[in-house]
């Protein structure tokens, strides 16, 4: 993998805002044509809350103006659209999405990989047993880290002291870095398994509760090639190890220590 190998650690003050795993497969029309009763029964104990949405297909001509009044929008809808079934845990911190083309698991309180992996096994097995996808057309594991200095008692510490220069870009400049108030960088890197990619987005995000500026590192690991069902978890394990190395490669010891690391 391209990132330096690091000893695995977990943080008491975890910066992860969301972790998402998505398993894409060739369209299974039965998921759209019938309510997923059997699938729900296999996961309902851990994901009791259910909602359903329909992604409407809208087709507009190049002359169509925007916005379009709601009463006119119906004229542009083509077909019933795709169904998105959402299953939530009782506390709302875990979410499963099932559509005709993918299964996804999201965590809003990620602690460690083993817990996430175990939670993924439940809908994964349900998908295989109920719908029997032939293979996965894309595997993805996405980590969204949001560095909030106020949560770490680092309000007066500059980003240059918390993040390494290669991930900061212009913000790392002692001459002009403090004048940057908005930015977004987007990188794509090949991983060392000769097939997988990581897309890294870094940017400032503003707190919804205050004027504080956070630093976001959004790393999306994915393999866009056909993957055998039995090989899915070994590839996801590889993404997890790569993600652990990536975040430690990005941050300085000052930030790492403030987040209270613990070796595994």
C-alpha positions as CSV (number, residue, x, y, z in Angstrom):
1,X,0.0,0.0,0.0
2,X,1.3,3.5,-0.7
3,X,1.0,4.8,2.9
4,X,3.7,4.0,5.5
5,X,2.9,1.0,7.6
6,X,1.9,2.0,11.1
7,X,1.1,0.1,14.3
8,X,-2.7,0.0,14.6
9,X,-4.2,2.2,17.2
10,X,-7.7,3.4,18.3
11,X,-8.5,6.9,19.6
12,X,-10.5,7.6,22.7
13,X,-11.5,10.9,21.0
14,X,-12.3,9.5,17.7
15,X,-12.4,12.0,14.8
16,X,-14.5,9.8,12.6
17,X,-17.9,11.4,11.7
18,X,-19.2,8.6,9.5
19,X,-18.0,5.3,8.0
20,X,-19.8,3.7,5.0
21,X,-19.3,0.4,3.3
22,X,-21.1,-0.1,0.0
23,X,-21.3,-3.3,-2.0
24,X,-22.6,-2.8,-5.5
25,X,-23.9,-5.7,-7.7
26,X,-25.6,-6.1,-11.1
27,X,-29.3,-5.0,-10.8
28,X,-31.6,-7.4,-9.0
29,X,-35.1,-6.5,-10.2
30,X,-36.8,-8.5,-7.5
31,X,-35.6,-5.9,-4.9
32,X,-37.7,-3.3,-6.7
33,X,-40.7,-5.4,-7.5
34,X,-41.4,-6.8,-4.0
35,X,-41.2,-5.6,-0.4
36,X,-38.0,-7.1,1.2
37,X,-39.9,-9.1,3.8
38,X,-37.4,-12.0,4.1
39,X,-34.4,-9.7,4.2
40,X,-36.0,-7.6,7.0
41,X,-36.7,-10.7,9.1
42,X,-33.0,-11.6,9.1
43,X,-31.9,-8.2,10.3
44,X,-34.9,-6.8,12.2
45,X,-33.7,-7.6,15.7
46,X,-30.7,-5.2,15.2
47,X,-32.3,-2.9,12.7
48,X,-36.0,-2.5,13.8
49,X,-36.7,0.9,12.1
50,X,-37.8,0.9,8.5
51,X,-38.4,3.6,5.9
52,X,-38.8,3.4,2.1
53,X,-38.1,6.0,-0.5
54,X,-38.4,6.1,-4.3
55,X,-35.7,7.8,-6.4
56,X,-37.8,9.4,-9.1
57,X,-36.4,9.5,-12.7
58,X,-36.8,13.0,-14.1
59,X,-36.1,13.8,-17.7
60,X,-35.9,17.4,-18.8
61,X,-35.3,19.0,-22.2
62,X,-32.4,21.4,-22.7
63,X,-35.0,24.3,-22.9
64,X,-36.6,23.5,-19.5
65,X,-36.2,26.3,-17.1
66,X,-35.4,25.9,-13.4
67,X,-37.0,25.8,-10.9
68,X,-40.0,23.9,-12.1
69,X,-43.3,24.2,-10.2
70,X,-44.2,21.0,-8.3
71,X,-47.5,20.6,-10.2
72,X,-45.6,20.5,-13.5
73,X,-42.8,18.2,-12.4
74,X,-45.0,15.1,-12.6
75,X,-45.1,15.6,-16.4
76,X,-41.3,14.9,-16.6
77,X,-41.2,11.8,-14.4
78,X,-40.3,8.7,-16.4
79,X,-41.2,5.4,-14.8
80,X,-41.6,4.6,-11.1
81,X,-37.9,5.0,-10.2
82,X,-35.8,2.8,-7.9
83,X,-36.7,1.9,-4.4
84,X,-34.3,2.5,-1.5
85,X,-35.1,0.5,1.6
86,X,-33.6,2.0,4.8
87,X,-33.2,0.0,8.1
88,X,-32.0,1.8,11.2
89,X,-30.8,0.5,14.6
90,X,-32.9,1.6,17.6
91,X,-30.4,4.3,18.6
92,X,-30.1,5.6,15.0
93,X,-26.3,5.1,14.9
94,X,-26.3,2.3,12.3
95,X,-28.1,2.3,9.0
96,X,-28.5,-0.2,6.2
97,X,-29.6,0.8,2.7
98,X,-30.8,-1.8,0.2
99,X,-31.5,-1.0,-3.5
100,X,-31.6,-3.0,-6.7
101,X,-27.9,-2.2,-7.3
102,X,-26.3,-2.0,-3.8
103,X,-26.2,-2.8,-0.1
104,X,-24.7,-0.2,2.2
105,X,-23.9,0.0,5.9
106,X,-23.3,3.3,7.6
107,X,-22.0,3.9,11.2
108,X,-22.3,7.3,12.9
109,X,-20.4,6.1,16.0
110,X,-17.5,4.1,14.7
111,X,-15.3,2.6,17.4
112,X,-13.2,-0.1,15.7
113,X,-13.1,-2.2,12.6
114,X,-14.1,-5.5,14.3
115,X,-17.4,-4.1,15.5
116,X,-18.2,-2.6,12.1
117,X,-17.2,-5.8,10.3
118,X,-19.5,-7.9,12.6
119,X,-22.4,-5.5,12.0
120,X,-21.8,-5.8,8.2
121,X,-21.9,-9.6,8.3
122,X,-25.6,-9.5,9.2
123,X,-27.0,-7.7,6.1
124,X,-24.3,-9.3,4.0
125,X,-25.5,-12.8,4.8
126,X,-29.1,-11.7,4.4
127,X,-28.3,-10.3,0.9
128,X,-26.6,-13.6,-0.1
129,X,-29.3,-15.8,1.3
130,X,-32.3,-13.9,0.0
131,X,-31.1,-12.4,-3.3
132,X,-28.0,-14.4,-4.4
133,X,-26.0,-11.8,-6.2
134,X,-23.6,-13.4,-8.7
135,X,-20.7,-11.1,-7.9
136,X,-19.9,-7.6,-6.7
137,X,-19.2,-5.0,-9.4
138,X,-17.7,-2.5,-6.9
139,X,-16.6,-2.6,-3.3
140,X,-16.2,0.6,-1.3
141,X,-15.2,1.6,2.3
142,X,-15.3,5.3,3.1
143,X,-14.0,7.0,6.2
144,X,-14.9,10.6,6.9
145,X,-12.7,12.2,9.6
146,X,-13.6,15.6,10.9
147,X,-10.9,17.3,13.1
148,X,-12.6,19.6,15.6
149,X,-10.0,21.5,17.6
150,X,-12.4,22.6,20.3
151,X,-13.1,19.0,21.2
152,X,-9.4,18.4,21.8
153,X,-8.5,21.7,23.6
154,X,-6.5,22.8,20.6
155,X,-8.4,25.9,19.6
156,X,-5.3,28.1,19.6
157,X,-3.1,25.5,17.8
158,X,-2.6,26.1,14.1
159,X,-3.4,23.5,11.5
160,X,0.3,23.4,10.6
161,X,1.0,21.9,14.0
162,X,-1.7,19.3,13.7
163,X,-1.5,18.0,10.1
164,X,1.5,17.2,7.9
165,X,2.5,19.6,5.1
166,X,1.7,17.3,2.2
167,X,-1.9,17.0,3.2
168,X,-2.3,20.7,4.1
169,X,-1.2,22.2,0.8
170,X,-1.2,26.0,0.8
171,X,-2.5,26.0,4.4
172,X,0.9,24.6,5.4
173,X,2.6,27.8,4.3
174,X,3.8,30.0,7.2
175,X,3.4,33.1,4.9
176,X,-0.1,32.7,3.6
177,X,-1.6,29.7,5.4
178,X,-3.5,31.7,8.0
179,X,-5.2,33.7,5.3
180,X,-6.9,30.6,3.7
181,X,-10.6,30.6,4.7
182,X,-11.9,28.1,2.2
183,X,-10.4,25.3,0.0
184,X,-10.9,21.8,-1.3
185,X,-8.3,19.3,-2.6
186,X,-9.2,16.1,-4.4
187,X,-6.7,13.3,-5.0
188,X,-6.9,9.8,-6.5
189,X,-4.2,7.3,-5.7
190,X,-3.6,3.7,-6.9
191,X,-3.3,1.2,-4.1
192,X,-0.7,-1.6,-4.0
193,X,-3.1,-4.4,-4.8
194,X,-3.1,-3.5,-8.5
195,X,-6.8,-2.7,-8.8
196,X,-8.0,-0.6,-5.9
197,X,-8.1,3.2,-5.6
198,X,-8.5,5.7,-2.9
199,X,-10.0,9.1,-3.4
200,X,-9.0,11.6,-0.8
201,X,-10.8,14.9,-0.3
202,X,-9.6,17.4,2.2
203,X,-11.4,20.7,2.9
204,X,-12.7,23.1,5.6
205,X,-16.2,22.5,6.9
206,X,-18.0,24.9,9.2
207,X,-19.7,23.9,12.4
208,X,-23.5,24.1,12.3
209,X,-23.6,25.2,15.9
210,X,-20.9,27.9,15.8
211,X,-18.4,29.7,13.6
212,X,-15.7,27.1,14.2
213,X,-13.9,25.7,11.2
214,X,-13.2,22.0,11.1
215,X,-10.8,20.1,8.9
216,X,-12.2,17.2,7.0
217,X,-10.3,14.2,5.5
218,X,-12.7,12.1,3.4
219,X,-11.0,8.9,2.2
220,X,-13.0,6.6,-0.1
221,X,-11.3,3.2,-0.7
222,X,-12.8,1.3,-3.6
223,X,-12.3,-1.5,-6.1
224,X,-14.2,-0.9,-9.4
225,X,-13.6,-4.4,-10.7
226,X,-15.6,-7.6,-10.5
227,X,-15.1,-9.3,-7.1
228,X,-16.2,-12.8,-6.1
229,X,-18.6,-12.9,-3.2
230,X,-16.2,-15.0,-1.1
231,X,-13.4,-12.4,-1.6
232,X,-15.3,-9.4,-0.5
233,X,-14.3,-9.3,3.2
234,X,-10.6,-9.9,2.5
235,X,-10.6,-6.8,0.2
236,X,-12.5,-4.8,2.9
237,X,-9.9,-5.8,5.5
238,X,-7.2,-4.5,3.2
239,X,-9.1,-1.2,2.8
240,X,-9.3,-0.9,6.6
241,X,-5.6,-1.4,7.1
242,X,-4.9,1.1,4.4
243,X,-7.3,3.7,6.0
244,X,-5.6,3.2,9.4
245,X,-2.2,3.9,7.8
246,X,-3.5,6.9,5.8
247,X,-4.9,8.8,8.8
248,X,-1.7,8.3,10.8
249,X,0.3,9.5,7.8
250,X,-1.8,12.7,7.7
251,X,-1.6,13.8,11.3
252,X,1.2,15.0,13.5
253,X,2.1,13.6,16.9
254,X,0.6,16.7,18.5
255,X,-2.9,15.8,17.1
256,X,-2.5,12.1,17.6
257,X,-1.6,12.6,21.3
258,X,-4.6,15.0,21.8
259,X,-6.9,12.3,20.5
260,X,-5.6,9.9,23.2
261,X,-4.3,6.9,21.2
262,X,-4.4,3.4,22.4
263,X,-2.5,0.5,20.8
264,X,-4.3,-2.6,19.8
